[in-house]
């Protein structure tokens, strides 16, 4: 699932939710909601997110 992938990739890169949020220009709460599957990212499935 997308929410599991976001969290796994973030952790594998050694990033906190705050650090990932800063890189993606969103607030930390958005990352938390993505990881809890409370909100879906507004990025196209073809968008590559580089951390």
Secondary structure, DSSP 8 states (H G I E B T S, - for coil): -HHHHHHHHHHHTT--HHHHHHHHTS-HHHHHHHHTTSS---S-TT-----
